[in-house]
Amino acid sequence: TVGTVGTVGYKVCRRPPGGVIATRSAMKLTDESLALLVEGDPAEVEVLHFVRSPPISQVGRSSFHRCRRLVSLSLARLGLWTIDGDALAACATLWWIDLSRNRLETLAGSGLDAFAALGLLDVSGNALAIDAIAPIGEVEVVRLHLAGNPGAADRAAALAAAPAAWVLDGRLVTADERNTAELARAESST
């Protein structure tokens, strides 16, 4: 069900042929279902990318609590609607997160606000309104991808919601843009 690729700790979750895990309806990712998808001990996994996985509509609260060494996580293109109970906060070593091309409408409750910094956060191609990215407003994100979300084309509004981003949709955030975004954020909080 799972292939180990390259270095130790790199896991690629794949749909098993004729699959025990594959379902017609989307599943909820839990600690138990993750253990079925990951070969070996989840505590040793550093990179976890779901490729050709069964659809996952929801990430449960305890899904990643054993993945203490996880650095890179891709849940892209899974049909994901929600991430519950600060599930991502359990992975304090995460640096690279790809949640692109899903159906997310909010980042609230995902646990992303627990991070001080992220190297990459890709939430492009979801249904996130600009105010729905507010939970990551204080997180230093080196590369933030928002394209394909409602209102993402308004760069000033996106930066007001996430003023700590360094690069937004492939373009470096200038000092002027950052100052304007911080002023807009301060005005909206008063």
Disulfide bonds with the S-S distance in Angstrom:
none
